[in-house]
Amino acid sequence: MLASETSSPAPAPRRRRWLLWAPLLLLCAAAGGWLGLKHSSTGRQAELASGYIAHVVCSCRYVGGRDMASCETDREPGTEIVQIEDDTSKRTITARAPLLSRRIARFDPEFGCTLDPP
């Protein structure tokens, strides 16, 4: 038997190493993309839109005394992506732009609706 006939495949350790590093590289790329999007003009617009919607819906709901279905008609065009959550026990409205922004507006009988700091 010759030594060249009994050679084993050498790429196995390299392949194993690649399988370990590939998910980490993908995670880093995704995190970098998310951070880039969050701090871009799109992220700032999402922050502005979620704050605006939280304040408008809080004012409609707790200052105006209207129900949530009626408050949905006060939204500006282009803000449909912002999701709204109402917590009646705390008198807060939470508005979220998925993966980018979350703002909370609180109702105070003395001051009306105010936004929490981001």
Secondary structure, 3 states (H helix, E strand, C coil): CCCCCCCCCCHHHHHHHHHHHHHHHHHHHHHHHHHHHHCCHHHHHHHHHHHHHHHHHHHHHHHCCCCHHHHHHHCCCCCCCCEEEEECCCCEEEEEECCCEEEEEEEECCCEEEECCC
